[in-house]
Amino acid sequence: MPNYRSAVVASTPTDVCMPIYCIVILLLILQAIDVKGQDIRIENNEVSIETSTRFRQITHDGTPKRLPVISPDGKRIVYVVDLWLTKGPRKRDRGDPEDVVETDTQGKVLRHIIPKGYIPVQFDRLEWIDNERVGAMGCGHANCVYWVLEANSGKTLKMMEGGFDFVWSHNRRWVARRFIGDGDPMSELDRLMLNDDWVYPSPREDMLQRTPGGMPTHGHIIGESIVWSPNDAWVGFTDMQVPEGDNYVVLASPLGVISRDTIAGDVSFNAQIKWTDDTHLDVTAAARTFNLVIVGNELRDVTRSQ
């Protein structure tokens, strides 16, 4: 007769793993689950992460820190130190250059990251692009620099010089930025870039709208609201053409298609765009909301009379 009692006894947890080790493993699993998608903040120069019951401090070195962000999967954290850490890759006392520090959720330092081509300016923005890439941005007087960093190695994957905003598509394949040219007649006139491609106004349109001497006949002022559609088919923004003062809502596609429509109202730089679904968007400007729809590749203003 089979010895079922022996089989049950042999498979008890105490024979598979010692209680203390099981408890440690369980606590580590629970902590990893506990912080996923939770808040993170700086308190008294230290990083704390939100758990289901409280904020838990995970760093203890006393060094001032900024811009803490947790990865989408809740497994890693990055933040900026304004003073180089004693055990970091640089050990001077100057406080203007900075490190991006990557840790696990227990505060263990995994690596220090100094972007390739880094210049001594404060980082204005730090973000996880996805679970494998970190974005860091620093701005000067007229333009910003945005670095794409590999989280697993600290290597600089890409450095984008010039522009503002740097708005990623939901699928993280495209980044839109409002670019101000430097060193040419268009130096104060805006362009929209997708990754490294100049998409609006098109280079052809720009060439046709110049004088025989090469000077632009008019320019474009792109608004601060640059928003991707939920399906990432379009990025929407506003544009005021100068000196005419014509106001446009513009959609640019990563496939190179541009669609735009004029709206009957003043559009300020801070007009706001909101997509309501993949084809409908609202533009709020001067206390008025305009309703637009994209049909095929044609943008239409369907605002009712107000």
Sine and cosine of phi, psi and omega as CSV:
sin_phi,cos_phi,sin_psi,cos_psi,sin_omega,cos_omega
0.00,0.00,0.73,-0.69,-0.02,-1.00
-0.88,0.48,0.61,-0.79,0.00,-1.00
-1.00,-0.01,0.99,0.12,-0.03,-1.00
-0.91,0.41,-0.54,0.84,-0.02,-1.00
-0.90,0.44,-0.67,0.74,0.01,-1.00
-0.90,0.43,-0.63,0.78,0.00,-1.00
-0.90,0.44,-0.64,0.76,0.02,-1.00
-0.92,0.39,-0.71,0.71,0.00,-1.00
-0.88,0.47,-0.66,0.75,-0.04,-1.00
-0.91,0.41,-0.39,0.92,-0.06,-1.00
-0.98,-0.20,0.18,0.98,0.02,-1.00
-0.92,0.39,0.47,-0.88,-0.07,-1.00
-0.83,0.55,-0.57,0.82,-0.06,-1.00
-0.92,0.40,-0.40,0.92,0.04,-1.00
-1.00,0.06,-0.39,0.92,0.01,-1.00
-0.99,0.13,-0.70,0.72,0.05,-1.00
-0.49,-0.87,0.59,-0.81,0.00,-1.00
-0.90,0.43,0.59,-0.81,-0.06,-1.00
-0.80,0.60,-0.67,0.74,-0.06,-1.00
-0.90,0.44,-0.62,0.79,0.01,-1.00
-0.95,0.32,-0.62,0.79,0.04,-1.00
-0.88,0.47,-0.65,0.76,-0.01,-1.00
-0.90,0.44,-0.69,0.72,0.00,-1.00
-0.88,0.47,-0.72,0.69,0.01,-1.00
-0.88,0.47,-0.70,0.72,0.00,-1.00
-0.88,0.48,-0.67,0.74,0.01,-1.00
-0.90,0.45,-0.65,0.76,0.01,-1.00
-0.91,0.42,-0.65,0.76,0.03,-1.00
-0.90,0.43,-0.70,0.72,-0.02,-1.00
-0.90,0.43,-0.62,0.79,0.01,-1.00
-0.91,0.41,-0.64,0.77,0.01,-1.00
-0.91,0.42,-0.67,0.74,0.04,-1.00
-0.93,0.38,-0.59,0.81,-0.14,-0.99
-0.91,0.42,-0.53,0.85,-0.11,-0.99
-0.99,-0.12,-0.15,0.99,-0.05,-1.00
-0.88,0.48,0.82,-0.57,0.03,-1.00
0.96,0.28,0.20,0.98,-0.06,-1.00
-1.00,-0.09,0.11,-0.99,-0.04,-1.00
-0.98,0.18,0.40,-0.92,0.04,-1.00
-0.63,-0.78,0.60,-0.80,-0.06,-1.00
-0.43,-0.90,0.18,-0.98,0.05,-1.00
-0.96,-0.27,0.79,-0.61,0.09,-1.00
-0.74,-0.67,0.87,-0.49,0.00,-1.00
0.81,0.59,0.74,0.67,0.04,-1.00
0.94,0.34,0.08,1.00,-0.04,-1.00
-0.89,-0.45,0.48,-0.88,0.00,-1.00
-1.00,0.07,0.75,-0.66,0.09,-1.00
-0.80,-0.60,0.61,-0.79,0.04,-1.00
-0.89,-0.45,0.55,-0.83,-0.04,-1.00
-0.99,0.17,0.74,-0.67,0.14,-0.99
-0.93,-0.37,-0.11,-0.99,-0.02,-1.00
-0.93,0.36,-0.30,0.95,-0.06,-1.00
-0.88,-0.47,-0.41,0.91,-0.11,-0.99
-0.20,-0.98,0.04,-1.00,0.19,-0.98
-1.00,0.00,0.75,-0.66,-0.03,-1.00
-0.94,-0.35,0.85,-0.53,0.01,-1.00
-0.96,0.27,0.74,-0.68,-0.05,-1.00
-0.86,-0.51,-0.19,0.98,0.09,-1.00
-0.89,-0.46,0.43,-0.90,-0.11,-0.99
-0.54,-0.84,0.49,0.87,-0.07,-1.00
-0.99,-0.16,-0.15,0.99,0.05,-1.00
0.98,0.21,-0.01,1.00,-0.01,-1.00
-0.98,0.21,0.73,-0.68,0.03,-1.00
-0.85,0.53,0.69,-0.73,-0.07,-1.00
-0.74,-0.67,0.38,-0.92,0.02,-1.00
-0.60,-0.80,0.29,-0.96,0.20,-0.98
0.81,0.59,0.75,0.67,0.01,-1.00
-0.96,0.28,0.68,-0.73,0.06,-1.00
-0.61,-0.80,0.59,-0.81,-0.01,-1.00
-0.97,-0.24,0.60,-0.80,-0.04,-1.00
-0.90,0.44,0.41,-0.91,-0.02,-1.00
-0.83,0.56,-0.54,0.84,0.01,-1.00
-1.00,0.07,0.00,1.00,0.07,-1.00
0.96,0.27,0.31,0.95,-0.09,-1.00
-0.98,-0.22,-0.39,0.92,-0.06,-1.00
-0.67,-0.74,0.37,-0.93,-0.04,-1.00
-0.74,-0.67,0.61,-0.79,0.18,-0.98
-0.81,-0.59,0.51,-0.86,0.08,-1.00
-0.44,-0.90,0.16,-0.99,-0.02,-1.00
-0.94,-0.34,0.67,-0.74,0.16,-0.99
-0.94,-0.34,0.76,-0.64,0.01,-1.00
-0.98,0.18,-0.42,0.91,0.11,-0.99
-0.92,-0.38,0.73,-0.68,0.00,-1.00
-0.87,0.50,0.66,-0.75,0.02,-1.00
-0.95,0.32,0.53,-0.85,-0.04,-1.00
-0.82,0.57,-0.64,0.77,-0.04,-1.00
-0.99,-0.15,0.25,0.97,-0.01,-1.00
-0.99,0.14,-0.04,-1.00,-0.05,-1.00
-0.94,0.33,-0.30,0.95,0.07,-1.00
-0.80,-0.60,0.67,-0.75,-0.16,-0.99
-0.83,-0.56,0.35,0.94,0.07,-1.00
-0.98,0.22,0.15,-0.99,-0.05,-1.00
-0.99,-0.13,-0.11,0.99,-0.01,-1.00
-0.90,0.44,0.56,-0.83,-0.09,-1.00
-0.96,-0.29,0.03,1.00,-0.06,-1.00
-0.99,0.17,-0.69,0.72,0.08,-1.00
-0.96,0.29,0.36,-0.93,-0.12,-0.99
-0.71,-0.71,0.31,-0.95,0.15,-0.99
-0.91,-0.42,0.53,-0.85,0.29,-0.96
-1.00,-0.10,0.84,-0.54,-0.04,-1.00
-0.95,-0.32,0.73,-0.68,0.03,-1.00
-0.92,-0.39,0.76,-0.65,0.00,-1.00
-0.74,-0.67,0.20,-0.98,0.20,-0.98
-1.00,0.04,-0.05,-1.00,-0.07,-1.00
-0.98,0.21,-0.01,1.00,0.12,-0.99
-0.99,-0.16,-0.03,1.00,0.02,-1.00
1.00,-0.06,0.02,1.00,0.02,-1.00
-0.94,0.33,0.81,-0.59,-0.01,-1.00
-0.95,0.32,0.86,-0.52,0.02,-1.00
-1.00,0.00,-0.61,0.79,0.01,-1.00
-0.17,-0.99,0.39,-0.92,0.17,-0.99
-0.97,-0.25,0.70,-0.72,-0.05,-1.00
-0.86,-0.51,0.86,-0.52,0.14,-0.99
-0.90,-0.44,0.94,-0.34,-0.09,-1.00
-0.85,0.52,0.58,-0.82,0.08,-1.00
-0.90,0.43,0.72,-0.69,-0.03,-1.00
0.98,0.20,0.23,0.97,-0.04,-1.00
-0.87,0.49,0.70,-0.72,0.09,-1.00
-0.91,-0.42,0.49,-0.87,-0.11,-0.99
-0.96,0.30,0.96,0.28,0.13,-0.99
-0.78,-0.62,0.42,-0.91,0.04,-1.00
-0.94,0.33,0.64,-0.77,0.13,-0.99
-0.94,0.33,0.73,-0.68,0.04,-1.00
-0.99,-0.12,-0.31,0.95,-0.09,-1.00
-0.45,-0.90,0.65,-0.76,0.06,-1.00
-0.65,-0.76,0.74,-0.67,-0.08,-1.00
-0.43,-0.90,0.44,-0.90,0.20,-0.98
-1.00,0.06,0.86,-0.51,0.08,-1.00
-0.96,0.29,-0.70,0.71,0.14,-0.99
-0.43,-0.90,-0.26,-0.97,-0.05,-1.00
-0.95,0.31,-0.22,0.97,-0.06,-1.00
-0.93,-0.37,-0.25,0.97,-0.10,-1.00
-0.77,-0.64,0.59,-0.80,0.03,-1.00
-0.88,-0.48,0.67,-0.74,0.08,-1.00
-0.96,-0.29,0.71,-0.70,0.03,-1.00
-0.75,-0.66,0.73,-0.68,-0.05,-1.00
-0.79,-0.61,0.69,-0.73,0.13,-0.99
-0.76,-0.65,0.65,-0.76,-0.09,-1.00
-0.85,-0.52,0.59,-0.81,0.14,-0.99
-0.97,-0.23,-0.46,-0.89,-0.06,-1.00
-0.94,0.34,-0.66,0.75,-0.15,-0.99
-0.90,-0.44,-0.36,0.93,-0.07,-1.00
-0.49,-0.87,0.19,-0.98,0.00,-1.00
-0.88,-0.47,0.29,-0.96,0.15,-0.99
-0.86,-0.51,0.71,-0.71,-0.02,-1.00
-0.82,-0.57,0.83,-0.57,0.03,-1.00
-0.97,-0.26,0.67,-0.74,0.17,-0.99
-0.97,-0.24,0.88,-0.48,-0.12,-0.99
-0.92,-0.40,0.63,-0.78,0.06,-1.00
-1.00,0.09,0.88,-0.47,-0.10,-0.99
-0.92,0.40,-0.52,0.85,-0.08,-1.00
-0.97,0.24,-0.34,0.94,-0.05,-1.00
-0.78,-0.62,-0.37,0.93,-0.09,-1.00
1.00,0.06,0.00,1.00,-0.02,-1.00
-0.94,0.34,0.50,-0.87,0.10,-0.99
-1.00,0.07,0.90,-0.43,-0.01,-1.00
-0.99,0.11,-0.54,0.84,-0.07,-1.00
-0.35,-0.94,0.55,-0.83,0.08,-1.00
-0.77,-0.64,0.88,-0.48,0.00,-1.00
-0.95,-0.31,0.91,-0.41,-0.04,-1.00
-0.99,-0.17,0.78,-0.63,0.05,-1.00
0.99,-0.10,0.63,-0.77,0.05,-1.00
0.94,-0.35,0.12,-0.99,0.03,-1.00
-0.71,-0.70,0.18,-0.98,0.17,-0.99
0.98,0.19,-0.90,0.43,0.01,-1.00
0.78,0.62,0.97,0.25,-0.07,-1.00
-0.97,-0.23,0.90,-0.44,-0.04,-1.00
-0.99,0.14,0.60,-0.80,0.16,-0.99
-0.92,0.38,0.32,-0.95,-0.04,-1.00
-0.88,0.47,-0.56,0.83,0.01,-1.00
-1.00,0.10,0.01,1.00,0.08,-1.00
0.90,0.44,0.40,0.92,0.05,-1.00
-1.00,-0.05,-0.41,0.91,-0.11,-0.99
-0.76,-0.64,0.60,-0.80,0.10,-0.99
-0.79,-0.61,0.79,-0.61,0.00,-1.00
-0.99,-0.16,0.65,-0.76,0.05,-1.00
-0.58,-0.81,0.58,-0.82,0.08,-1.00
-1.00,0.03,0.88,-0.47,-0.17,-0.99
-0.93,-0.37,0.74,-0.68,0.13,-0.99
-0.95,-0.32,0.88,-0.48,-0.05,-1.00
-0.90,0.45,0.30,-0.95,-0.05,-1.00
-0.69,-0.72,0.78,-0.62,0.12,-0.99
0.99,0.11,0.25,0.97,0.08,-1.00
-0.64,-0.77,0.08,-1.00,-0.05,-1.00
-0.88,0.47,-0.26,0.97,0.01,-1.00
-1.00,-0.04,0.28,0.96,-0.20,-0.98
-0.87,0.49,-0.39,0.92,0.01,-1.00
-0.92,-0.39,0.26,0.97,-0.06,-1.00
-0.89,-0.45,0.72,-0.70,-0.19,-0.98
-0.99,0.16,0.49,-0.87,0.17,-0.99
-0.75,-0.67,0.38,-0.92,0.16,-0.99
-0.95,-0.32,0.76,-0.65,0.03,-1.00
-0.93,-0.36,0.62,-0.78,0.20,-0.98
-0.91,-0.41,0.90,-0.43,-0.20,-0.98
0.82,0.57,-0.90,-0.44,0.00,-1.00
-0.96,-0.29,0.17,0.99,-0.08,-1.00
-0.98,-0.19,0.73,-0.68,0.08,-1.00
-0.99,0.13,0.91,-0.42,-0.10,-0.99
-0.92,-0.40,-0.42,0.91,-0.03,-1.00
-0.50,-0.87,0.68,-0.73,-0.28,0.96
-0.88,0.47,0.45,-0.89,-0.10,-1.00
-0.88,0.47,0.53,-0.85,0.05,-1.00
-0.82,0.58,-0.55,0.83,0.02,-1.00
-0.92,0.39,-0.70,0.71,0.03,-1.00
-0.88,0.47,-0.66,0.76,0.01,-1.00
-0.88,0.48,-0.68,0.73,-0.02,-1.00
-0.90,0.43,-0.65,0.76,-0.04,-1.00
-0.95,0.32,-0.38,0.93,-0.08,-1.00
-0.98,-0.19,0.47,0.88,0.08,-1.00
-0.93,-0.36,0.42,-0.91,0.05,-1.00
-0.96,0.28,0.24,-0.97,0.07,-1.00
-0.82,0.57,-0.44,0.90,0.03,-1.00
-1.00,0.10,-0.02,1.00,0.06,-1.00
1.00,-0.08,0.04,1.00,0.01,-1.00
-1.00,0.07,0.60,-0.80,0.01,-1.00
-0.94,0.33,0.62,-0.78,0.05,-1.00
-0.99,0.10,-0.42,0.91,0.11,-0.99
-0.36,-0.93,0.18,-0.98,-0.03,-1.00
-0.72,-0.70,-0.15,-0.99,-0.08,-1.00
-0.72,-0.69,0.69,-0.73,0.10,-0.99
-0.90,-0.43,0.95,-0.31,-0.04,-1.00
-1.00,0.06,0.73,-0.68,-0.05,-1.00
-0.95,0.31,0.18,-0.98,-0.09,-1.00
-0.97,0.23,-0.32,0.95,-0.04,-1.00
-1.00,0.00,0.96,-0.27,0.02,-1.00
-0.85,-0.52,0.93,-0.36,-0.22,-0.97
-0.73,-0.68,0.76,-0.65,0.05,-1.00
-0.99,0.13,0.59,-0.81,0.14,-0.99
-0.92,0.39,0.40,-0.92,-0.04,-1.00
-0.83,0.56,-0.53,0.85,-0.02,-1.00
-1.00,-0.09,0.10,0.99,0.03,-1.00
0.89,0.45,0.32,0.95,0.05,-1.00
-0.97,0.24,-0.47,0.88,-0.07,-1.00
-0.63,-0.78,0.48,-0.88,0.24,-0.97
-0.89,-0.47,0.78,-0.63,-0.07,-1.00
-0.96,-0.27,0.55,-0.84,0.03,-1.00
-0.31,-0.95,0.20,-0.98,0.06,-1.00
-0.96,-0.27,0.40,-0.92,-0.03,-1.00
-0.58,-0.81,0.79,-0.62,0.12,-0.99
-0.95,-0.33,0.85,-0.52,-0.02,-1.00
-1.00,0.04,0.78,-0.62,-0.02,-1.00
-0.90,-0.44,0.53,-0.85,0.12,0.99
-1.00,0.04,0.03,1.00,-0.09,-1.00
-0.90,0.45,-0.56,0.83,-0.03,-1.00
0.99,0.12,0.27,0.96,0.03,-1.00
-0.95,0.32,0.67,-0.75,-0.05,-1.00
-0.95,-0.31,0.73,-0.68,-0.03,-1.00
-0.77,-0.64,0.51,-0.86,0.33,-0.94
-0.97,-0.26,0.77,-0.64,-0.13,-0.99
-0.85,-0.53,0.66,-0.75,0.16,-0.99
-0.89,-0.47,0.76,-0.65,0.05,-1.00
-0.87,-0.50,0.71,-0.71,-0.01,-1.00
-0.96,-0.26,0.59,-0.81,0.11,-0.99
-0.86,0.51,-0.30,0.95,0.04,-1.00
-0.99,0.15,-0.06,1.00,0.06,-1.00
0.98,-0.18,0.03,1.00,-0.01,-1.00
-1.00,0.08,0.67,-0.74,0.07,-1.00
-0.86,-0.51,0.74,-0.67,0.09,-1.00
-0.73,-0.68,0.68,-0.73,0.01,-1.00
-0.53,-0.85,0.38,-0.93,0.01,-1.00
-0.56,-0.83,0.58,-0.81,0.07,-1.00
-0.98,0.20,0.45,-0.89,0.11,-0.99
-0.81,-0.58,0.57,-0.82,-0.11,-0.99
-1.00,0.07,0.96,0.27,0.02,-1.00
0.04,-1.00,0.23,-0.97,0.03,-1.00
-0.98,0.21,0.73,-0.68,0.03,-1.00
-0.90,-0.44,0.93,-0.37,0.01,-1.00
-1.00,0.09,0.17,-0.99,-0.02,-1.00
-0.86,0.51,-0.53,0.85,-0.07,-1.00
-0.99,-0.14,0.34,0.94,0.12,-0.99
-0.86,0.52,0.58,-0.81,-0.11,-0.99
-0.93,-0.37,0.66,-0.75,0.03,-1.00
-0.94,-0.33,0.67,-0.74,0.07,-1.00
-0.66,-0.75,0.85,-0.53,0.10,-1.00
-0.99,0.15,0.74,-0.67,0.05,-1.00
-0.99,-0.12,-0.37,0.93,0.17,-0.98
-0.30,-0.95,-0.27,-0.96,-0.10,-1.00
-0.93,0.38,-0.33,0.94,-0.09,-1.00
-0.82,-0.57,-0.16,0.99,-0.04,-1.00
-0.90,-0.43,0.65,-0.76,0.05,-1.00
-0.60,-0.80,0.49,-0.87,0.07,-1.00
-0.92,-0.39,0.62,-0.78,0.06,-1.00
-0.84,-0.54,0.87,-0.50,0.00,-1.00
-0.96,-0.27,0.86,-0.51,-0.02,-1.00
-0.53,-0.85,0.70,-0.72,0.04,-1.00
0.79,0.61,0.72,0.69,0.05,-1.00
0.89,0.45,0.37,0.93,0.03,-1.00
-0.75,-0.66,0.60,-0.80,-0.01,-1.00
-0.93,-0.37,0.79,-0.61,0.04,-1.00
-0.96,-0.27,0.66,-0.75,-0.02,-1.00
-0.94,-0.33,0.80,-0.60,-0.03,-1.00
-0.77,-0.64,0.40,-0.92,0.02,-1.00
-0.66,-0.75,0.59,-0.80,0.08,-1.00
-0.97,-0.24,0.87,-0.49,-0.01,-1.00
-0.91,-0.41,0.94,-0.35,-0.15,-0.99
0.91,0.41,-0.89,-0.46,0.09,-1.00
-0.92,-0.39,0.30,0.95,-0.04,-1.00
-0.95,-0.32,0.82,-0.58,0.05,-1.00
-1.00,-0.04,0.76,-0.64,-0.04,-1.00
-0.79,-0.61,0.66,-0.76,0.12,-0.99
-1.00,0.05,0.90,-0.44,-0.02,-1.00
-0.91,-0.42,0.42,0.91,-0.01,-1.00
-0.90,0.43,0.74,-0.67,0.09,-1.00
-0.97,0.22,0.43,-0.90,0.02,-1.00
-0.87,0.49,0.71,-0.71,-0.03,-1.00
-0.91,-0.42,0.00,0.00,0.00,0.00
